[in-house]
Every structure is written in C-alpha cells, then in structure tokens.
C-alpha cells in the first residue's frame, strides 16, 4: 500500500498476442479492467496498445516507445494485466526492460501486486515470472512446430494459402483444385514450355482471370507471380516444409532449396517432374543478362524496364544529322505477334534530366525502410551494451566469490557450486552477445539515411550530360537497381527502385 501512495501518473500497456489464439475482444476486456483500476485510485494515465507477439521487443513499436518514456521517468509505474504482457522474450529483452525500470525507479503494477525492480525480493519474483512465461511460450511454439511437421509428414497442408489454382477446403481440411482455374494453370504451363514469355502469359491471364486469391486491385497479374506459380513444387504433389526458420518475426533465416523437406501430399498433382525440370531450366536462363548489358556498352543497359509488361527495355542506335543517338523501346510481343503497347522515346537531354530529378528525390518508402533499419540497429546496439554490463556484473561477483573463498568465508563446495553457476551464466550471455553482434553486422549492410544523402550529393556533383555512356551508367548504378519506364502521349513517367 505504501507503493500505491507514491503513484500519481501511470502508463497502461495492453498487448493482444498473435500466437496464443486470443480472441479479438481481449484488448477491450483488459483495457476496461486496467482503466477502472487506475480511475478507482485517481491515477492519471496514458495508454499504449498493440497487437503483437510477446517473443521480441524489436518490432513492438508501442513497447519500445513505452520503454523510452519509462527511461525518461515520465511515469511512476506501468500498469499491466499480467507481467508476461511486457515480454515473453529472451534475456536480451528482459535485460532491456529491467534496465529501463530500475534506472528510472518505475514500478510494474498488476491488479494483484506491485513490483519494484530495485527490491531484491521483487527482482527475484519478476525474473521467475518472466522466465516462466518464456518457457511457456517456447512450449507453445514447440507444440505448434511438432504439429505442423507431423501434419506435413502425413501429406496434410500446413503452409497457409495454397498456390493458384488450389484452395483450402476448411470442411475437409484438404487442398483441392478450383475447377474454374484448372484450365488456366495448365495453359500457363503449356504456353511457357512452348516458348511464350512470362510477360505474354501475364498479359493473357490478366485478360481472362482475376488476380489470385480474389485480391481486389486495379493492377493485373505480375510476371513475378506467374514465375512463382510455375516454379512451385506444390503442383508436383509435394508438401514443402522447412523453407525458413523464424527465431522471431523479424529475423527469418531462409534455407537452400536442397535442405527443404518434401513430403508426398494428399492433394492432386497438376504437373509432372519432366515439365517441372524444364520450367526451372527455362526460368534460370531467363535471369541471365545480355552480354552487352553486362559490358555497359549501351545507355542505361540493364536498368530500364517497361512499366506495362515488366520486360527489360532494349536500346537502338541511329544516326540523325550525322549525330549518334539512342532510342529506348519495348520489343516484347504477345500472342499472335501483338506488340507491347509501350511507346518508345529518344534518350535526349530532357530524358536524362528527368532521370536525374527522379533519382535525387528520394523515394519516401525507401527512406522509411532506412529509418526503420537504423532504429533496429540502434536497438541491437543498446541490447549489446546491456549484455556487456551483465558480463561485468557477473565478473565482479566472481571476483568477490574468490575473495570470500580465500578468506575462508565459504566452503570449497559452496565456492565451486556458485562459481559454476556464474560461469554458466556468463557463457550463456557470451552466446547472446555473439548472436547480437551477428544481427548488428547484418543490419549494418543497409546504408543509413546519412549515407544515402552522401550518395545523392556525390551523384549531383558528378552528374553531367557530357559523361561517357559507361561513366553515366556506372554513376546511376551507385544509386539505382531498376528504372520503370512508361509513356502516355508525350508524358513520360519514371519510377526508381534504389539499391
């Protein structure tokens, strides 16, 4: 009760788990309970609410915002329905939460009890509760994985929505072929094997069939969707398991194709092995670039793509008034020799000016991606600092243990037992540090907003219409992976995909 008297302003944290099968109204019930609890005590409050797994703090934006505010001493405490709402994560997450609450002297408040991380008894209880919730979460995940693997071994569908033209029948819990789509899949396969391009197949199926899974969109099918459907092994009759491993929602490791587990499914086979092998071989050849593009002999070689059909644009050289010029065009042809409707244009100064202006206006989506990556990197570095503090804490405890032993304050047996516990804890933290350092290295591969701005400045300083073709291509490639081109009348639009 003494703790309650000191509480005036609290944060209410609400989280509905994605993983535990909680009903949609759980947030409403918890919110009502906690708001009433605060009002009965005349506490002022702010609410932080999200739907997220408790496994990792990394992508729980509200939790990260809450911890920042707690660290700034904005609240006397944080009110939660239960301690495990804060985290079911590993030691790194718990360490970050503990540091925020301990250093700001903030309390953790539940309807049943108030906890103070600076109180030894409460610290022990909090660590016990969070460890228990973590173990419970792991058991849930293990049961789900075992059930999924067992289902795959029996040929049952365990992978979400099946690919076109299949659908999942919830009544029979089996994958079936949509008879309205079977014909289109088989024609898709036969067309591709007979030499029809992905772009042509895309145009054909867009004119005859809505986008897969009934997605409402003004866009047609994409050739990438066609490619994934053609390459899928599900149509061979397999249930494919183990394509990736997800330690948490934000760290997914993809395994090589040869490591995937394949089980004979109970669903209908729609292509044979010979067809599949031929499809895979043709798709691999399609990915090879033209030798001239690799050499950079033509303007914008390998960079300019048609917005209408998705195919790489070609370049044609011609002479006008004794001057060498270049024209871009889409040479894609659909069925019955129908050409792609994309209009060509001369690569003159106005065109390059448009490319320049489009590149230096940084895409907002790409900017957001960079900012999120920088935020993740900052988070991992913060966790790494916390882990190093824990190592120093354990090392100090070990040093004190040696002193106690040398002064005959503890027995030899007690010394070795406590020493083994500390060393095991340090070894576990060292392993976590290695994992965190690996994640930091991965996140460091993507440039920061500042680095991109430096690239743009470099691009501006070195851009000029008098550059040689190779030099101009090389300069554009420092910023750009792909340029999508479209022309309607005399209006040309360009979309940039950055490196």
C-alpha positions, 0 to 999 in steps of 0.5 A, spaced: 500 500 500 505 504 501 507 503 493 500 505 491 501 512 495 507 514 491 503 513 484 500 519 481 501 518 473 501 511 470 502 508 463 497 502 461 500 497 456 495 492 453 498 487 448 493 482 444 498 476 442 498 473 435 500 466 437 496 464 443 489 464 439 486 470 443 480 472 441 479 479 438 475 482 444 481 481 449 484 488 448 477 491 450 476 486 456 483 488 459 483 495 457 476 496 461 479 492 467 486 496 467 482 503 466 477 502 472 483 500 476 487 506 475 480 511 475 478 507 482 485 510 485 485 517 481 491 515 477 492 519 471 494 515 465 496 514 458 495 508 454 499 504 449 496 498 445 498 493 440 497 487 437 503 483 437 507 477 439 510 477 446 517 473 443 521 480 441 521 487 443 524 489 436 518 490 432 513 492 438 513 499 436 508 501 442 513 497 447 519 500 445 516 507 445 513 505 452 520 503 454 523 510 452 518 514 456 519 509 462 527 511 461 525 518 461 521 517 468 515 520 465 511 515 469 511 512 476 509 505 474 506 501 468 500 498 469 499 491 466 494 485 466 499 480 467 507 481 467 508 476 461 504 482 457 511 486 457 515 480 454 515 473 453 522 474 450 529 472 451 534 475 456 536 480 451 529 483 452 528 482 459 535 485 460 532 491 456 526 492 460 529 491 467 534 496 465 529 501 463 525 500 470 530 500 475 534 506 472 528 510 472 525 507 479 518 505 475 514 500 478 510 494 474 503 494 477 498 488 476 491 488 479 494 483 484 501 486 486 506 491 485 513 490 483 519 494 484 525 492 480 530 495 485 527 490 491 531 484 491 525 480 493 521 483 487 527 482 482 527 475 484 519 474 483 519 478 476 525 474 473 521 467 475 515 470 472 518 472 466 522 466 465 516 462 466 512 465 461 518 464 456 518 457 457 511 457 456 511 460 450 517 456 447 512 450 449 507 453 445 511 454 439 514 447 440 507 444 440 505 448 434 512 446 430 511 438 432 504 439 429 505 442 423 511 437 421 507 431 423 501 434 419 506 435 413 509 428 414 502 425 413 501 429 406 496 434 410 497 442 408 500 446 413 503 452 409 497 457 409 494 459 402 495 454 397 498 456 390 493 458 384 489 454 382 488 450 389 484 452 395 483 450 402 477 446 403 476 448 411 470 442 411 475 437 409 481 440 411 484 438 404 487 442 398 483 441 392 483 444 385 478 450 383 475 447 377 474 454 374 482 455 374 484 448 372 484 450 365 488 456 366 494 453 370 495 448 365 495 453 359 500 457 363 504 451 363 503 449 356 504 456 353 511 457 357 514 450 355 512 452 348 516 458 348 511 464 350 514 469 355 512 470 362 510 477 360 505 474 354 502 469 359 501 475 364 498 479 359 493 473 357 491 471 364 490 478 366 485 478 360 481 472 362 482 471 370 482 475 376 488 476 380 489 470 385 486 469 391 480 474 389 485 480 391 481 486 389 486 491 385 486 495 379 493 492 377 493 485 373 497 479 374 505 480 375 510 476 371 513 475 378 507 471 380 506 467 374 514 465 375 512 463 382 506 459 380 510 455 375 516 454 379 512 451 385 513 444 387 506 444 390 503 442 383 508 436 383 504 433 389 509 435 394 508 438 401 514 443 402 516 444 409 522 447 412 523 453 407 525 458 413 526 458 420 523 464 424 527 465 431 522 471 431 518 475 426 523 479 424 529 475 423 527 469 418 533 465 416 531 462 409 534 455 407 537 452 400 532 449 396 536 442 397 535 442 405 527 443 404 523 437 406 518 434 401 513 430 403 508 426 398 501 430 399 494 428 399 492 433 394 492 432 386 498 433 382 497 438 376 504 437 373 509 432 372 517 432 374 519 432 366 515 439 365 517 441 372 525 440 370 524 444 364 520 450 367 526 451 372 531 450 366 527 455 362 526 460 368 534 460 370 536 462 363 531 467 363 535 471 369 541 471 365 543 478 362 545 480 355 552 480 354 552 487 352 548 489 358 553 486 362 559 490 358 555 497 359 556 498 352 549 501 351 545 507 355 542 505 361 543 497 359 540 493 364 536 498 368 530 500 364 524 496 364 517 497 361 512 499 366 506 495 362 509 488 361 515 488 366 520 486 360 527 489 360 527 495 355 532 494 349 536 500 346 537 502 338 542 506 335 541 511 329 544 516 326 540 523 325 544 529 322 550 525 322 549 525 330 549 518 334 543 517 338 539 512 342 532 510 342 529 506 348 523 501 346 519 495 348 520 489 343 516 484 347 510 481 343 504 477 345 500 472 342 499 472 335 505 477 334 501 483 338 506 488 340 507 491 347 503 497 347 509 501 350 511 507 346 518 508 345 522 515 346 529 518 344 534 518 350 535 526 349 537 531 354 530 532 357 530 524 358 536 524 362 534 530 366 528 527 368 532 521 370 536 525 374 530 529 378 527 522 379 533 519 382 535 525 387 528 525 390 528 520 394 523 515 394 519 516 401 518 508 402 525 507 401 527 512 406 522 509 411 525 502 410 532 506 412 529 509 418 526 503 420 533 499 419 537 504 423 532 504 429 533 496 429 540 497 429 540 502 434 536 497 438 541 491 437 546 496 439 543 498 446 541 490 447 549 489 446 551 494 451 546 491 456 549 484 455 556 487 456 554 490 463 551 483 465 558 480 463 561 485 468 556 484 473 557 477 473 565 478 473 565 482 479 561 477 483 566 472 481 571 476 483 568 477 490 566 469 490 574 468 490 575 473 495 570 470 500 573 463 498 580 465 500 578 468 506 575 462 508 568 465 508 565 459 504 566 452 503 570 449 497 563 446 495 559 452 496 565 456 492 565 451 486 557 450 486 556 458 485 562 459 481 559 454 476 553 457 476 556 464 474 560 461 469 554 458 466 551 464 466 556 468 463 557 463 457 550 463 456 550 471 455 557 470 451 552 466 446 547 472 446 552 477 445 555 473 439 548 472 436 547 480 437 553 482 434 551 477 428 544 481 427 548 488 428 553 486 422 547 484 418 543 490 419 549 494 418 549 492 410 543 497 409 546 504 408 543 509 413 539 515 411 546 519 412 549 515 407 544 515 402 544 523 402 552 522 401 550 518 395 545 523 392 550 529 393 556 525 390 551 523 384 549 531 383 556 533 383 558 528 378 552 528 374 553 531 367 550 530 360 557 530 357 559 523 361 561 517 357 555 512 356 559 507 361 561 513 366 553 515 366 551 508 367 556 506 372 554 513 376 546 511 376 548 504 378 551 507 385 544 509 386 539 505 382 537 497 381 531 498 376 528 504 372 520 503 370 519 506 364 512 508 361 509 513 356 502 516 355 502 521 349 508 525 350 508 524 358 513 520 360 513 517 367 519 514 371 519 510 377 526 508 381 527 502 385 534 504 389 539 499 391 
